[in-house]
Amino acid sequence: MAGEGYADYLCAEDPEDWFYFVISSLERIVVDAMVPANADYDVYLYRDPEVLFPYGSKTGDGLAEHIEYQPHQIGAYQVRVTRAAGAHYSATEPYLLTVNYR
């Protein structure tokens, strides 16, 4: 998924999405999520089983989330996109997630 945008929706029946990727070098991982105007989502970066970066958790509808992390190990990583506690979903507008290495 590196460098490519992925658009999807969250809803009550599908409240979170997980994305998996493998890095083969120690370049900085950059995760960005463009969030619908009427929704508030959080983004988490994991290297199983520990959380690597606390998370992107701007409070408020429509605020983009951003994580940068300098990895210390090559291998598999995961990104989780979920609704912020008590926030709304958007059934009409998708979020857009991108993962890049710099």
Backbone as ProteinMPNN parsed JSONL, in Angstrom:
{"seq_chain_A": "MAGEGYADYLCAEDPEDWFYFVISSLERIVVDAMVPANADYDVYLYRDPEVLFPYGSKTGDGLAEHIEYQPHQIGAYQVRVTRAAGAHYSATEPYLLTVNYR", "coords_chain_A": {"N_chain_A": [[0.806, -1.193, 0.0], [2.155, 1.14, 0.062], [2.599, 4.522, -0.706], [0.298, 4.621, -2.217], [-3.074, 5.745, -2.307], [-5.808, 4.815, -0.249], [-9.183, 4.439, -0.16], [-11.987, 4.261, 1.995], [-14.897, 3.372, 3.97], [-16.185, 3.851, 7.291], [-18.463, 2.343, 9.551], [-21.246, 1.47, 11.717], [-21.495, -1.299, 11.462], [-19.016, -1.981, 10.504], [-16.675, -0.981, 12.167], [-13.922, -0.416, 12.238], [-10.843, -0.376, 10.374], [-8.114, -2.324, 9.216], [-4.795, -2.197, 8.029], [-2.105, -3.724, 6.436], [1.406, -3.803, 6.011], [4.733, -4.282, 4.723], [7.98, -3.376, 5.519], [11.187, -2.986, 4.016], [13.398, -1.552, 4.467], [14.855, 0.935, 6.635], [13.496, 3.364, 6.414], [11.712, 6.367, 7.23], [8.369, 6.005, 8.352], [5.386, 7.297, 7.164], [2.174, 8.188, 7.841], [-0.921, 9.221, 6.674], [-4.225, 10.408, 7.045], [-7.032, 11.496, 5.497], [-9.955, 12.837, 6.628], [-13.516, 12.523, 6.551], [-15.675, 15.425, 6.435], [-17.746, 15.395, 8.317], [-17.029, 13.593, 10.297], [-15.024, 11.958, 12.862], [-12.092, 10.446, 13.142], [-9.575, 8.17, 14.388], [-6.118, 7.234, 14.092], [-3.844, 4.561, 14.237], [-0.575, 3.184, 14.641], [1.055, 0.125, 14.484], [3.462, -2.358, 15.49], [3.229, -5.504, 15.714], [3.243, -7.024, 18.912], [3.11, -4.49, 19.993], [2.223, -1.014, 20.439], [3.492, 1.38, 18.346], [3.593, 4.146, 17.883], [1.974, 6.628, 19.689], [-0.64, 7.61, 18.611], [-2.603, 9.093, 15.968], [-4.686, 11.555, 16.806], [-6.441, 13.844, 16.484], [-8.872, 16.015, 17.757], [-12.105, 16.517, 16.706], [-14.45, 17.039, 14.07], [-13.665, 16.158, 10.72], [-10.903, 16.644, 10.768], [-7.654, 16.077, 9.598], [-5.537, 13.237, 10.096], [-2.216, 12.415, 11.221], [0.785, 10.602, 11.271], [4.184, 10.119, 12.024], [6.928, 7.965, 11.984], [10.026, 6.664, 12.957], [11.283, 3.726, 12.114], [12.872, 0.935, 13.801], [13.22, -1.591, 13.122], [13.016, -3.8, 10.344], [10.243, -5.273, 8.578], [6.868, -6.483, 9.238], [4.156, -4.228, 9.605], [1.271, -2.547, 10.979], [-1.624, -0.553, 10.337], [-4.289, 0.973, 11.945], [-7.516, 2.209, 11.477], [-10.04, 3.947, 13.061], [-13.156, 4.956, 14.543], [-13.224, 7.875, 16.518], [-13.707, 7.967, 20.07], [-17.072, 8.241, 20.881], [-17.619, 9.744, 18.632], [-18.896, 10.602, 15.31], [-19.644, 8.544, 12.422], [-19.098, 8.546, 8.852], [-21.318, 7.874, 6.427], [-21.531, 8.622, 3.859], [-19.248, 9.825, 2.826], [-15.964, 8.776, 2.074], [-12.964, 8.002, 3.999], [-9.524, 8.801, 3.323], [-6.61, 7.037, 3.165], [-3.088, 7.132, 3.31], [0.15, 5.67, 3.108], [3.52, 6.244, 3.364], [7.059, 6.018, 2.725], [9.958, 7.614, 3.766]], "CA_chain_A": [[0.0, 0.0, 0.0], [3.019, 2.314, 0.149], [2.477, 5.541, -1.719], [-1.015, 4.59, -2.842], [-4.17, 6.118, -1.43], [-6.849, 3.812, -0.095], [-10.415, 5.07, 0.325], [-12.95, 3.318, 2.547], [-15.884, 3.922, 4.887], [-16.422, 3.202, 8.572], [-19.867, 2.407, 9.953], [-21.507, 0.669, 12.91], [-21.256, -2.71, 11.142], [-17.598, -2.115, 10.174], [-16.21, 0.191, 12.903], [-12.493, -0.158, 12.1], [-10.134, -1.013, 9.265], [-6.702, -2.633, 9.447], [-3.976, -2.261, 6.824], [-0.834, -4.371, 6.721], [2.454, -3.57, 5.02], [6.054, -4.764, 5.112], [9.071, -2.503, 5.097], [12.443, -3.703, 3.813], [14.47, -0.641, 4.846], [14.494, 1.689, 7.837], [13.031, 4.701, 6.076], [10.629, 6.875, 8.073], [6.994, 5.669, 7.962], [4.509, 8.465, 7.25], [0.779, 7.791, 7.664], [-1.852, 10.348, 6.623], [-5.629, 10.063, 6.816], [-7.96, 12.596, 5.263], [-11.178, 12.398, 7.297], [-14.7, 13.246, 6.086], [-15.995, 16.653, 7.177], [-18.703, 15.164, 9.409], [-16.598, 12.428, 11.075], [-13.805, 12.095, 13.656], [-11.437, 9.14, 13.172], [-8.224, 8.085, 14.923], [-5.232, 6.348, 13.335], [-2.841, 3.943, 15.097], [0.47, 2.42, 13.963], [1.488, -0.994, 15.324], [4.322, -3.474, 15.097], [2.629, -6.499, 16.593], [1.958, -6.601, 19.445], [3.162, -3.22, 20.713], [1.877, 0.216, 19.732], [4.751, 2.073, 18.113], [3.418, 5.586, 18.018], [0.712, 6.679, 20.43], [-1.688, 7.614, 17.599], [-3.055, 10.374, 15.455], [-6.017, 11.679, 17.408], [-6.943, 15.215, 16.556], [-10.263, 16.011, 18.171], [-12.971, 17.388, 15.916], [-14.866, 16.49, 12.787], [-12.996, 16.556, 9.497], [-9.486, 16.952, 10.925], [-6.754, 15.05, 9.073], [-4.647, 12.586, 11.062], [-0.858, 12.289, 10.693], [1.764, 9.914, 12.116], [5.514, 9.855, 11.475], [7.647, 7.064, 12.883], [11.309, 6.15, 12.475], [11.357, 2.336, 12.582], [14.153, 0.376, 14.204], [13.221, -2.96, 12.608], [12.271, -4.062, 9.119], [9.236, -6.305, 8.79], [5.444, -6.182, 9.085], [3.532, -3.182, 10.419], [-0.166, -2.434, 10.759], [-2.291, 0.714, 10.614], [-5.71, 0.803, 12.268], [-8.348, 3.41, 11.399], [-11.246, 3.705, 13.84], [-13.9, 6.147, 14.962], [-12.867, 8.403, 17.834], [-14.727, 7.671, 21.079], [-18.238, 9.099, 20.895], [-17.723, 10.546, 17.409], [-19.764, 10.118, 14.237], [-19.133, 7.948, 11.19], [-19.664, 9.134, 7.64], [-21.795, 6.845, 5.499], [-21.6, 9.183, 2.518], [-17.924, 10.233, 2.374], [-14.913, 7.888, 2.571], [-11.682, 8.568, 4.415], [-8.445, 8.444, 2.411], [-5.408, 6.701, 3.926], [-1.858, 6.905, 2.557], [1.339, 5.302, 3.865], [4.716, 6.476, 2.556], [8.357, 5.839, 3.375], [10.856, 8.712, 3.342]], "C_chain_A": [[0.844, 1.25, 0.0], [2.821, 3.253, -1.031], [1.123, 5.609, -2.408], [-2.064, 5.034, -1.825], [-5.207, 5.005, -1.396], [-8.06, 4.492, 0.518], [-11.368, 3.994, 0.833], [-13.865, 4.068, 3.525], [-15.832, 3.174, 6.206], [-17.903, 3.359, 8.892], [-20.059, 1.515, 11.175], [-21.225, -0.812, 12.668], [-19.784, -3.001, 10.848], [-16.864, -0.939, 10.825], [-14.708, 0.477, 12.82], [-11.937, -0.908, 10.905], [-8.682, -1.208, 9.671], [-6.0, -2.744, 8.103], [-2.607, -2.795, 7.216], [0.157, -4.036, 5.621], [3.777, -4.039, 5.6], [7.083, -3.765, 4.621], [10.352, -3.32, 4.997], [13.648, -2.801, 4.056], [13.968, 0.199, 6.016], [14.143, 3.137, 7.529], [11.854, 5.077, 6.975], [9.274, 6.48, 7.485], [6.134, 6.908, 8.193], [3.092, 8.02, 6.903], [-0.083, 9.048, 7.694], [-3.25, 9.827, 6.354], [-6.42, 11.353, 6.656], [-9.327, 12.1, 5.722], [-12.373, 13.186, 6.752], [-15.06, 14.412, 7.011], [-16.903, 16.416, 8.38], [-18.327, 13.96, 10.28], [-15.307, 12.746, 11.83], [-13.204, 10.711, 13.823], [-10.061, 9.266, 13.809], [-7.438, 7.054, 14.128], [-4.131, 5.869, 14.273], [-1.847, 3.166, 14.246], [1.006, 1.376, 14.928], [2.614, -1.78, 14.665], [3.995, -4.537, 16.124], [3.606, -6.992, 17.644], [1.992, -5.213, 20.071], [2.747, -2.038, 19.833], [3.162, 1.021, 19.58], [4.655, 3.574, 18.325], [2.083, 5.76, 18.71], [-0.506, 6.661, 19.504], [-1.879, 9.018, 17.075], [-4.466, 10.555, 15.959], [-6.441, 13.127, 17.564], [-8.435, 15.16, 16.874], [-11.053, 17.012, 17.337], [-13.269, 16.775, 14.566], [-14.019, 17.045, 11.648], [-11.521, 16.868, 9.616], [-8.622, 15.785, 10.462], [-5.869, 14.512, 10.189], [-3.29, 12.354, 10.404], [0.015, 11.589, 11.722], [3.073, 9.836, 11.341], [6.256, 9.006, 12.487], [8.927, 6.601, 12.211], [11.467, 4.722, 12.988], [12.784, 1.926, 12.926], [14.296, -1.07, 13.729], [12.49, -2.995, 11.275], [11.24, -5.137, 9.435], [7.836, -5.763, 8.64], [4.985, -5.129, 10.094], [2.05, -3.148, 10.089], [-0.624, -1.015, 11.089], [-3.754, 0.393, 10.881], [-6.392, 2.162, 12.185], [-9.647, 3.082, 12.12], [-11.92, 5.027, 14.189], [-13.4, 6.588, 16.335], [-14.021, 8.143, 18.803], [-15.846, 8.708, 21.045], [-18.466, 9.916, 19.636], [-18.637, 9.879, 16.38], [-18.973, 9.427, 13.139], [-19.653, 8.779, 10.028], [-20.04, 7.998, 6.698], [-21.791, 7.33, 4.058], [-20.249, 9.611, 1.956], [-16.872, 9.271, 2.929], [-13.769, 8.683, 3.199], [-10.654, 8.128, 3.377], [-7.183, 8.246, 3.229], [-4.245, 6.538, 2.968], [-0.744, 6.563, 3.535], [2.524, 5.482, 2.923], [5.943, 6.214, 3.404], [9.273, 6.92, 2.838], [12.218, 8.559, 3.96]], "O_chain_A": [[0.29, 2.348, -0.058], [2.868, 2.843, -2.191], [0.841, 6.576, -3.115], [-1.956, 4.737, -0.635], [-5.449, 4.338, -2.401], [-7.967, 5.063, 1.605], [-11.543, 2.953, 0.199], [-13.634, 5.231, 3.855], [-15.477, 1.996, 6.241], [-18.521, 4.368, 8.554], [-19.109, 0.868, 11.618], [-20.763, -1.508, 13.572], [-19.354, -4.151, 10.936], [-16.469, -0.001, 10.132], [-14.265, 1.524, 13.293], [-12.477, -1.93, 10.48], [-8.097, -0.38, 10.37], [-6.54, -3.313, 7.155], [-2.024, -2.366, 8.213], [-0.2, -3.99, 4.443], [3.924, -4.175, 6.815], [7.066, -3.355, 3.46], [10.579, -4.232, 5.792], [14.789, -3.226, 3.875], [12.781, 0.169, 6.343], [14.464, 4.035, 8.308], [11.099, 4.214, 7.422], [9.051, 6.601, 6.28], [6.15, 7.495, 9.275], [2.841, 7.532, 5.801], [0.01, 9.847, 8.626], [-3.444, 8.923, 5.541], [-6.469, 12.189, 7.559], [-9.803, 11.063, 5.259], [-12.258, 14.389, 6.514], [-14.783, 14.381, 8.21], [-16.836, 17.159, 9.36], [-19.191, 13.37, 10.928], [-14.588, 13.683, 11.483], [-13.742, 9.887, 14.563], [-9.449, 10.334, 13.778], [-8.008, 6.122, 13.561], [-3.551, 6.662, 15.015], [-2.225, 2.557, 13.245], [1.371, 1.698, 16.059], [2.704, -1.855, 13.44], [4.438, -4.467, 17.27], [4.727, -7.354, 17.289], [0.986, -4.786, 20.638], [2.913, -2.079, 18.614], [3.84, 1.31, 20.566], [5.56, 4.186, 18.891], [1.124, 5.083, 18.339], [-1.333, 5.756, 19.616], [-1.393, 9.993, 17.647], [-5.359, 9.794, 15.586], [-6.761, 13.573, 18.666], [-9.166, 14.343, 16.314], [-10.716, 18.194, 17.271], [-12.436, 16.075, 13.99], [-13.699, 18.233, 11.611], [-10.923, 17.325, 8.641], [-8.829, 14.646, 10.879], [-5.498, 15.24, 11.109], [-3.206, 12.126, 9.197], [-0.007, 11.934, 12.903], [3.079, 9.527, 10.149], [6.228, 9.277, 13.687], [8.922, 6.197, 11.049], [11.754, 4.52, 14.168], [13.758, 2.485, 12.421], [15.342, -1.695, 13.905], [11.48, -2.316, 11.088], [11.353, -5.832, 10.444], [7.619, -4.728, 8.009], [5.372, -5.143, 11.262], [1.622, -3.654, 9.052], [-0.093, -0.364, 11.989], [-4.381, -0.362, 10.138], [-5.91, 3.144, 12.75], [-10.284, 2.068, 11.833], [-11.298, 6.087, 14.128], [-13.179, 5.755, 17.214], [-15.181, 8.106, 18.393], [-15.596, 9.907, 21.166], [-19.412, 10.701, 19.575], [-19.086, 8.747, 16.562], [-17.786, 9.69, 12.949], [-20.54, 9.615, 10.199], [-19.177, 7.253, 6.231], [-22.02, 6.546, 3.136], [-20.105, 9.748, 0.741], [-16.879, 8.977, 4.125], [-13.626, 9.882, 2.959], [-10.895, 7.178, 2.633], [-6.727, 9.166, 3.909], [-4.379, 5.887, 1.932], [-0.693, 7.091, 4.645], [2.534, 4.94, 1.818], [5.88, 6.191, 4.633], [9.367, 7.131, 1.629], [13.101, 9.382, 3.721]]}, "name": "protein", "num_of_chains": 1, "seq": "MAGEGYADYLCAEDPEDWFYFVISSLERIVVDAMVPANADYDVYLYRDPEVLFPYGSKTGDGLAEHIEYQPHQIGAYQVRVTRAAGAHYSATEPYLLTVNYR"}
